Amino acid sequence: MKAMLLKLSAVSLLALLSLSPPQTPADEIAALKRQMQELKAQQASMLRDLETIKAILTQAQAPAGDPFVNRSIVIANEPSRGSASAKVTLVEVSDYHCPFCRRQTLQTMPQVMTDYVNAGKVRYVFVDYPIAQLHPDAFKAHEAAACAGDQGKYWEMHNLLFANPPSRETAQYDAQAKQIGVDQKKFAACMSGGTHAPAIRESIERMQQLGVGGTPLVLIGLTPAPGAPLKVLASVYGARPYADFKTALDAALAQTE
């Protein structure tokens, strides 16, 4: 029985082989060409899919327009530098403990100050926006600047806060205050009493209502009448190169001609 099964299997194999003639070199070449064509078709399909995905991502990442244009921001009583008669105002929304704000202040703003603010073309305004979720100790730094400002040393403290690593201890702010020559007792009383805390909290709330999601953010507009809010013409978000500020400022100044 076993021999008979083996004989039948051999016959079946021969039958199958008779249906599949041996491959010639020409047949093999033809098969390879078919495989190459199939691979090319698959590659073409993958490329179309990749182009579609790229288009979707590009559309998703494309800016939907400046979200701050035509919005208004109150700048009365905010610390400022430059001529009050400058035709354009630059408002910097910033956080003393933000590393990107520090980089912008140290690397980009000096040239902006030289070319525009010190030249009388642009007025510079600083707005407090310490973000507690990112920099929980930053609030006290903004208080320190305001307390130094009570003694006419706001910009000295402002520059010192950005020039040094973030301070987290009251003693560090006291040392910085001593360095710029403010009255130590008055400064300490201002800090411990939270004199400027309500104004800083109000500034944070205003920036949140404006939709500011991070720092640094620069808002540019024509200088408003005293006490009036600034209407935003353009914004520059993030620590951007000087050329970006120059483009935005020159465009704003062109509107005043």
SERO-4910 file (N, C-alpha, C, O; in steps of 0.05 Angstrom, whole numbers):
BEGIN
 pado doro    nc1    nc2    nc3   cac1   cac2   cac3    cc1    cc2    cc3    oc1    oc2    oc3
  Met    A     17    -24      0      0      0      0     17     25      0     12     45    -14
  Lys    A     38     24     16     56     47     18     70     52     -8     73     74    -17
  Ala    A     78     30    -21     92     32    -47     73     44    -68     82     60    -85
  Met    A     48     36    -66     28     47    -86     25     77    -82     23     91   -102
  Leu    A     24     86    -57     21    115    -51     45    131    -61     42    153    -72
  Leu    A     68    119    -58     92    133    -68     92    134    -98    100    155   -109
  Lys    A     82    113   -111     81    113   -140     61    134   -150     66    148   -169
  Leu    A     38    136   -136     19    156   -143     29    185   -140     25    202   -156
  Ser    A     44    189   -118     56    216   -112     76    223   -134     76    246   -143
  Ala    A     92    204   -143    111    209   -164     97    216   -190    106    234   -204
  Val    A     75    201   -196     60    207   -220     48    235   -219     49    250   -239
  Ser    A     38    243   -195     26    270   -192     47    291   -196     41    312   -209
  Leu    A     71    287   -185     92    307   -188    100    310   -217    105    332   -226
  Leu    A    102    287   -231    109    289   -260     88    304   -276     94    319   -294
  Ala    A     62    300   -268     41    313   -281     43    344   -277     39    359   -296
  Leu    A     49    352   -253     51    380   -247     75    393   -262     73    415   -272
  Leu    A     97    378   -263    120    388   -277    115    391   -307    125    408   -320
  Ser    A     98    372   -317     91    374   -345     75    398   -351     75    409   -374
  Leu    A     59    408   -331     43    433   -335     60    458   -332     52    479   -342
  Ser    A     83    456   -318    101    480   -314    127    475   -329    145    463   -318
  Pro    A    128    484   -353    152    480   -369    176    493   -356    173    512   -342
  Pro    A    200    483   -361    224    494   -349    228    523   -357    222    531   -380
  Gln    A    239    540   -338    244    569   -343    268    572   -361    290    560   -356
  Thr    A    265    587   -382    287    594   -399    299    621   -390    285    635   -375
  Pro    A    323    628   -399    334    655   -393    315    677   -401    313    697   -386
  Ala    A    302    674   -423    283    695   -432    259    697   -413    250    719   -407
  Asp    A    250    674   -403    228    675   -384    236    688   -358    221    704   -347
  Glu    A    260    683   -349    270    695   -324    272    725   -327    265    740   -309
  Ile    A    283    734   -350    285    763   -355    258    776   -355    254    798   -344
  Ala    A    238    763   -368    211    774   -369    199    776   -341    186    795   -335
  Ala    A    204    755   -325    194    756   -297    207    778   -281    193    792   -266
  Leu    A    233    782   -285    246    804   -271    236    831   -279    233    849   -263
  Lys    A    230    834   -305    219    859   -315    192    865   -303    185    887   -295
  Arg    A    175    843   -300    149    847   -288    152    855   -259    137    873   -249
  Gln    A    171    843   -245    175    850   -217    185    879   -214    176    894   -196
  Met    A    203    888   -233    212    915   -232    189    935   -237    188    956   -225
  Gln    A    172    928   -256    149    945   -262    131    947   -237    120    969   -231
  Glu    A    127    925   -224    110    925   -200    123    942   -178    109    957   -164
  Leu    A    149    940   -175    163    956   -155    161    986   -161    156   1003   -144
  Lys    A    164    993   -187    162   1021   -195    134   1031   -190    130   1054   -181
  Ala    A    114   1015   -195     86   1023   -190     82   1027   -160     68   1047   -153
  Gln    A     93   1010   -144     90   1013   -115    105   1039   -105     94   1053    -89
  Gln    A    129   1044   -116    143   1068   -109    128   1093   -117    127   1112   -102
  Ala    A    117   1093   -141    101   1116   -150     77   1121   -132     71   1144   -125
  Ser    A     64   1099   -123     42   1101   -105     51   1113    -78     37   1130    -66
  Met    A     74   1103    -68     84   1113    -42     91   1143    -44     86   1158    -26
  Leu    A    103   1151    -67    110   1179    -71     85   1196    -71     85   1218    -60
  Arg    A     64   1187    -84     39   1202    -84     28   1205    -56     19   1226    -48
  Asp    A     30   1183    -40     20   1184    -13     37   1204      4     26   1219     19
  Leu    A     64   1203      0     81   1221     14     76   1251      7     76   1268     25
  Glu    A     71   1256    -18     65   1283    -27     38   1293    -14     36   1316     -7
  Thr    A     19   1274    -12     -6   1281      0     -3   1288     29    -14   1307     40
  Ile    A     13   1271     43     18   1275     72     33   1302     76     27   1317     94
  Lys    A     53   1307     58     68   1332     60     50   1356     57     53   1376     71
  Ala    A     32   1354     38     13   1377     33     -4   1382     57    -10   1405     64
  Ile    A    -14   1360     69    -31   1362     93    -16   1375    116    -26   1393    129
  Leu    A      9   1366    120     26   1377    142     32   1406    137     32   1423    156
  Thr    A     39   1413    112     45   1441    105     22   1459    111     25   1481    121
  Gln    A     -2   1450    103    -26   1465    108    -32   1469    137    -40   1490    146
  Ala    A    -27   1447    152    -32   1448    181    -12   1467    195    -19   1480    215
  Gln    A     13   1469    185     33   1486    197     33   1514    187     46   1532    199
  Ala    A     20   1519    166     20   1546    154      6   1566    173    -15   1560    184
  Pro    A     17   1590    177      5   1609    194    -22   1618    184    -26   1622    160
  Ala    A    -40   1620    203    -68   1628    195    -71   1659    197    -93   1669    199
  Gly    A    -48   1673    195    -50   1702    198    -41   1710    226    -42   1694    245
  Asp    A    -34   1735    229    -25   1745    255    -49   1748    274    -67   1764    268
  Pro    A    -50   1732    295    -74   1733    313    -76   1759    329    -97   1764    340
  Phe    A    -55   1775    330    -56   1799    346    -62   1825    330    -67   1846    342
  Val    A    -62   1823    304    -67   1847    287    -95   1858    293   -114   1843    295
  Asn    A    -96   1884    297   -121   1898    303   -131   1894    331   -151   1905    339
  Arg    A   -116   1879    347   -123   1877    376   -111   1901    390    -93   1914    380
  Ser    A   -122   1907    413   -112   1930    429   -100   1921    455   -109   1902    467
  Ile    A    -79   1935    463    -66   1929    488    -61   1955    504    -51   1974    493
  Val    A    -68   1954    529    -65   1977    547    -35   1979    554    -24   1960    564
  Ile    A    -24   2003    550      5   2006    556      9   2030    575     32   2036    582
  Ala    A    -12   2043    583     -9   2065    602      3   2055    628     -4   2033    638
  Asn    A     22   2070    639     35   2065    664     56   2042    663     68   2034    683
  Glu    A     60   2030    639     80   2010    636    107   2023    633    109   2045    621
  Pro    A    129   2011    643    155   2023    639    163   2026    610    158   2007    594
  Ser    A    175   2048    602    181   2052    574    208   2066    571    218   2078    590
  Arg    A    218   2064    547    244   2077    540    240   2090    512    224   2081    496
  Gly    A    256   2110    507    254   2124    482    236   2148    483    224   2155    503
  Ser    A    235   2162    460    220   2186    459    190   2181    459    179   2164    446
  Ala    A    176   2197    476    147   2195    477    134   2204    451    111   2198    445
  Ser    A    149   2219    435    138   2229    409    145   2210    386    139   2217    363
  Ala    A    158   2188    391    164   2169    370    138   2160    357    118   2156    370
  Lys    A    138   2156    331    114   2150    316    105   2121    319     81   2115    314
  Val    A    123   2104    326    117   2075    329    124   2066    356    144   2075    368
  Thr    A    109   2047    367    114   2036    394    118   2006    391    102   1992    378
  Leu    A    138   1996    405    144   1967    406    138   1958    435    150   1969    454
  Val    A    120   1939    438    113   1929    465    125   1901    467    117   1883    452
  Glu    A    142   1897    487    153   1870    491    140   1857    516    142   1868    538
  Val    A    126   1835    511    114   1819    532    134   1798    540    141   1781    524
  Ser    A    143   1798    565    166   1782    572    166   1771    600    150   1779    617
  Asp    A    184   1752    605    186   1738    631    216   1737    638    232   1726    622
  Tyr    A    223   1747    661    251   1749    668    265   1721    671    289   1720    669
  His    A    250   1700    675    262   1674    677    260   1657    651    268   1634    651
  Cys    A    250   1669    631    247   1655    605    274   1657    590    284   1679    585
  Pro    A    286   1634    584    313   1634    570    312   1647    543    331   1658    534
  Phe    A    289   1644    529    287   1657    502    285   1687    505    295   1702    488
  Cys    A    271   1696    526    269   1725    531    297   1736    537    305   1758    528
  Arg    A    312   1721    552    339   1729    560    357   1731    534    371   1751    531
  Arg    A    355   1711    517    370   1712    492    363   1735    475    380   1749    463
  Gln    A    337   1741    473    328   1763    457    338   1790    468    347   1807    453
  Thr    A    336   1792    495    345   1817    508    375   1822    504    383   1845    500
  Leu    A    391   1801    506    419   1804    505    431   1805    477    451   1818    472
  Gln    A    418   1791    458    429   1788    432    416   1805    410    429   1814    391
  Thr    A    390   1810    413    376   1824    391    367   1852    399    370   1871    383
  Met    A    357   1856    423    347   1882    431    367   1904    431    360   1927    426
  Pro    A    393   1899    437    412   1921    436    413   1935    409    415   1960    407
  Gln    A    411   1919    387    412   1932    360    386   1946    354    386   1967    341
  Val    A    363   1934    364    337   1948    360    338   1974    375    328   1995    365
  Met    A    349   1974    399    351   1999    415    368   2020    400    360   2043    398
  Thr    A    391   2011    390    409   2030    376    396   2042    351    397   2066    347
  Asp    A    385   2024    335    375   2033    308    348   2047    309    342   2063    292
  Tyr    A    332   2040    329    304   2051    328    297   2067    353    287   2089    351
  Val    A    302   2056    377    293   2069    401    311   2094    407    301   2116    411
  Asn    A    337   2089    408    355   2111    414    355   2132    392    362   2155    396
  Ala    A    348   2124    368    347   2142    345    321   2159    345    318   2176    327
  Gly    A    303   2153    364    278   2169    366    256   2160    348    235   2173    346
  Lys    A    260   2138    334    239   2128    315    218   2111    329    194   2112    322
  Val    A    226   2097    350    208   2077    363    209   2080    393    230   2085    405
  Arg    A    186   2078    406    184   2078    435    183   2049    444    169   2033    431
  Tyr    A    197   2042    465    198   2014    475    182   2012    501    186   2029    519
  Val    A    165   1992    503    149   1988    527    152   1959    536    152   1941    520
  Phe    A    155   1955    562    159   1928    573    134   1920    589    124   1936    606
  Val    A    124   1896    584    100   1886    598    107   1861    613    118   1842    601
  Asp    A    100   1859    639    105   1836    655     87   1812    647     62   1815    646
  Tyr    A     99   1789    643     83   1765    638     98   1740    648    105   1723    632
  Pro    A    103   1739    675    116   1715    686     96   1692    684     73   1694    694
  Ile    A    104   1669    672     86   1646    668     93   1626    690    113   1612    689
  Ala    A     75   1624    710     80   1607    733     84   1577    726     99   1563    738
  Gln    A     69   1568    706     70   1540    698     98   1533    688    107   1510    691
  Leu    A    112   1552    676    138   1547    665    161   1556    683    181   1543    686
  His    A    156   1579    696    177   1591    713    165   1600    740    158   1623    743
  Pro    A    161   1581    758    146   1587    783    159   1608    801    146   1620    818
  Asp    A    185   1614    797    199   1634    813    201   1661    800    213   1679    811
  Ala    A    191   1663    776    195   1688    761    180   1712    772    189   1735    769
  Phe    A    158   1707    785    141   1729    795    157   1749    812    155   1773    809
  Lys    A    174   1738    830    189   1755    848    209   1772    833    216   1794    841
  Ala    A    219   1762    810    238   1778    794    224   1803    783    235   1825    783
  His    A    199   1800    774    184   1823    764    177   1842    787    177   1866    783
  Glu    A    173   1831    811    169   1849    834    195   1865    839    194   1889    846
  Ala    A    218   1851    837    243   1864    843    248   1888    824    257   1909    832
  Ala    A    242   1884    798    245   1906    779    227   1929    786    236   1952    785
  Ala    A    202   1923    793    183   1945    800    192   1959    826    190   1983    827
  Cys    A    201   1944    845    210   1956    870    235   1974    865    237   1995    878
  Ala    A    253   1965    848    276   1982    841    266   2007    826    278   2028    828
  Gly    A    245   2003    810    234   2026    795    223   2047    813    223   2071    806
  Asp    A    214   2040    837    204   2060    856    226   2080    864    221   2102    872
  Gln    A    251   2071    861    274   2088    867    289   2097    842    312   2106    843
  Gly    A    274   2096    819    286   2106    795    307   2088    783    324   2097    767
  Lys    A    307   2062    790    327   2043    780    315   2019    766    325   1997    766
  Tyr    A    292   2024    753    278   2002    740    296   1989    719    300   1965    719
  Trp    A    306   2005    700    321   1993    678    347   1981    686    357   1962    674
  Glu    A    359   1992    707    384   1980    718    378   1952    728    394   1933    723
  Met    A    356   1949    743    349   1922    753    340   1904    730    346   1880    730
  His    A    325   1915    712    316   1900    688    340   1888    673    339   1864    667
  Asn    A    360   1904    668    383   1894    654    398   1873    671    408   1853    660
  Leu    A    400   1877    697    414   1859    714    400   1832    716    413   1811    716
  Leu    A    374   1833    716    358   1808    718    362   1790    693    363   1766    695
  Phe    A    364   1803    670    368   1788    646    397   1780    642    403   1760    629
  Ala    A    415   1796    653    444   1791    648    454   1768    666    475   1756    660
  Asn    A    439   1761    687    448   1740    705    429   1716    705    406   1719    697
  Pro    A    438   1693    714    420   1670    716    396   1676    734    398   1693    751
  Pro    A    373   1663    729    349   1669    745    354   1667    775    365   1647    784
  Ser    A    345   1687    789    347   1687    818    322   1674    830    300   1678    821
  Arg    A    327   1659    851    304   1645    864    302   1650    894    284   1642    907
  Glu    A    321   1665    905    322   1671    933    320   1701    937    331   1717    921
  Thr    A    306   1709    958    304   1738    964    331   1751    967    335   1774    960
  Ala    A    349   1736    979    376   1747    984    390   1755    958    405   1774    957
  Gln    A    384   1740    937    396   1746    911    386   1773    900    401   1789    889
  Tyr    A    360   1777    904    348   1803    895    359   1826    912    364   1848    902
  Asp    A    363   1821    938    374   1841    955    402   1849    946    410   1872    946
  Ala    A    418   1829    939    445   1834    930    446   1849    904    462   1867    900
  Gln    A    427   1843    886    426   1857    861    417   1886    865    427   1904    852
  Ala    A    398   1890    884    389   1917    890    412   1933    902    415   1957    895
  Lys    A    428   1921    918    452   1934    930    471   1941    907    484   1963    908
  Gln    A    474   1923    888    493   1928    866    486   1952    849    504   1966    839
  Ile    A    460   1958    846    452   1981    830    447   2006    847    440   2027    836
  Gly    A    452   2003    873    452   2027    890    425   2037    900    421   2061    904
  Val    A    405   2019    904    380   2027    915    381   2026    945    398   2012    957
  Asp    A    363   2040    958    361   2039    987    352   2011    996    330   2002    988
  Gln    A    368   1997   1011    363   1969   1018    338   1965   1034    323   1946   1030
  Lys    A    333   1982   1054    310   1979   1071    284   1984   1056    265   1969   1059
  Lys    A    284   2004   1039    260   2010   1023    254   1987   1004    231   1979   1000
  Phe    A    276   1977    991    272   1955    972    262   1930    987    244   1917    977
  Ala    A    273   1923   1010    265   1900   1025    236   1902   1034    221   1883   1033
  Ala    A    228   1926   1042    200   1931   1051    181   1927   1027    159   1916   1030
  Cys    A    189   1937   1004    172   1935    980    169   1905    972    147   1897    965
  Met    A    190   1890    973    189   1862    966    173   1846    986    156   1830    978
  Ser    A    178   1849   1012    164   1834   1032    134   1841   1034    118   1824   1041
  Gly    A    128   1866   1027    101   1875   1029     84   1869   1004     60   1874   1003
  Gly    A     97   1859    983     83   1853    958     70   1877    946     48   1876    935
  Thr    A     84   1900    947     73   1925    938     63   1924    909     42   1934    903
  His    A     78   1911    892     72   1911    863     59   1885    853     53   1881    830
  Ala    A     54   1867    872     43   1841    864     15   1844    851     11   1830    830
  Pro    A     -3   1860    861    -29   1863    847    -27   1873    819    -41   1863    801
  Ala    A     -9   1892    813     -6   1902    786      6   1881    767     -2   1879    744
  Ile    A     24   1864    778     36   1843    761     15   1822    755     13   1812    733
  Arg    A     -1   1815    775    -23   1795    770    -43   1806    750    -53   1791    733
  Glu    A    -48   1832    752    -67   1844    732    -55   1843    704    -69   1839    684
  Ser    A    -29   1847    702    -16   1846    676    -17   1818    665    -22   1814    641
  Ile    A    -13   1798    682    -15   1770    673    -43   1764    663    -46   1751    642
  Glu    A    -63   1774    677    -91   1769    669    -97   1782    642   -111   1770    625
  Arg    A    -87   1806    638    -92   1820    613    -79   1806    589    -90   1804    568
  Met    A    -55   1795    594    -41   1781    572    -55   1755    566    -57   1746    543
  Gln    A    -66   1742    586    -81   1717    582   -106   1723    566   -113   1708    548
  Gln    A   -120   1745    573   -144   1752    558   -138   1760    529   -154   1756    511
  Leu    A   -114   1770    525   -105   1778    498    -98   1753    481    -97   1754    457
  Gly    A    -95   1731    495    -88   1706    481    -58   1701    478    -50   1685    461
  Val    A    -42   1714    495    -13   1709    494     -7   1682    506    -12   1677    529
  Gly    A      4   1664    490     10   1637    499     38   1632    508     44   1612    520
  Gly    A     56   1651    502     84   1647    510    100   1673    507     90   1693    497
  Thr    A    125   1671    515    143   1694    513    169   1686    501    176   1662    501
  Pro    A    183   1705    489    177   1733    486    158   1738    463    157   1724    443
  Leu    A    142   1759    466    124   1768    444    127   1798    441    126   1812    461
  Val    A    131   1807    417    133   1835    411    108   1844    395    102   1832    375
  Leu    A     95   1865    404     72   1876    390     80   1904    380     91   1920    396
  Ile    A     74   1910    356     82   1935    343     58   1950    333     40   1938    320
  Gly    A     58   1976    338     36   1992    328     43   2021    328     64   2029    338
  Leu    A     25   2038    316     30   2067    317     26   2077    345      8   2068    359
  Thr    A     43   2095    354     42   2105    381     15   2119    386      7   2137    372
  Pro    A      0   2109    406    -27   2121    411    -25   2147    427     -3   2154    436
  Ala    A    -47   2160    429    -48   2184    446    -44   2176    475    -49   2154    482
  Pro    A    -33   2195    491    -28   2188    520    -53   2176    533    -74   2187    532
  Gly    A    -48   2153    545    -70   2139    559    -87   2120    543   -101   2104    553
  Ala    A    -84   2123    516   -100   2106    498    -86   2079    494    -61   2078    496
  Pro    A   -101   2058    488    -88   2032    482    -74   2032    455    -80   2048    438
  Leu    A    -55   2014    452    -41   2010    427    -57   1991    409    -64   1969    418
  Lys    A    -61   1998    384    -73   1981    365    -51   1966    350    -34   1979    338
  Val    A    -51   1940    350    -29   1924    340    -30   1923    309    -51   1917    297
  Leu    A     -7   1929    297     -4   1926    268      9   1900    260      4   1889    239
  Ala    A     28   1891    278     43   1867    272     54   1856    298     57   1870    318
  Ser    A     61   1830    298     73   1818    321     97   1801    313     98   1791    290
  Val    A    115   1798    331    139   1781    327    140   1762    351    145   1771    373
  Tyr    A    136   1737    346    134   1718    369    160   1701    370    169   1690    350
  Gly    A    171   1698    394    194   1682    398    220   1699    395    219   1722    386
  Ala    A    242   1686    402    268   1700    400    277   1699    371    291   1681    362
  Arg    A    268   1719    356    273   1720    327    298   1736    320    307   1752    337
  Pro    A    309   1733    297    333   1748    289    325   1778    285    302   1785    281
  Tyr    A    346   1795    286    342   1824    283    326   1831    257    310   1849    257
  Ala    A    332   1816    236    319   1822    210    288   1822    212    275   1837    199
  Asp    A    278   1804    228    248   1802    231    237   1827    245    216   1837    237
  Phe    A    251   1837    264    243   1862    278    245   1886    259    228   1903    258
  Lys    A    267   1887    244    271   1909    225    249   1910    204    239   1931    198
  Thr    A    242   1886    194    220   1885    174    194   1896    185    181   1912    172
  Ala    A    187   1887    209    162   1895    221    162   1925    228    142   1939    224
  Leu    A    184   1934    239    186   1962    247    187   1981    223    174   2002    223
  Asp    A    201   1973    203    202   1990    179    175   1992    165    167   2013    155
  Ala    A    160   1970    166    133   1970    154    115   1988    170     99   2003    158
  Ala    A    117   1988    196    101   2006    213    108   2035    208     91   2052    206
  Leu    A    134   2041    207    144   2068    203    135   2078    176    130   2102    173
  Ala    A    134   2061    156    125   2069    129     97   2080    129     89   2096    113
  Gln    A     80   2070    148     53   2078    150     50   2106    161     29   2119    160
  Thr    A     72   2116    173     70   2143    185     80   2165    166     78   2188    172
  Glu    A     90   2156    143    101   2176    124     79   2189    107     85   2206     90
***
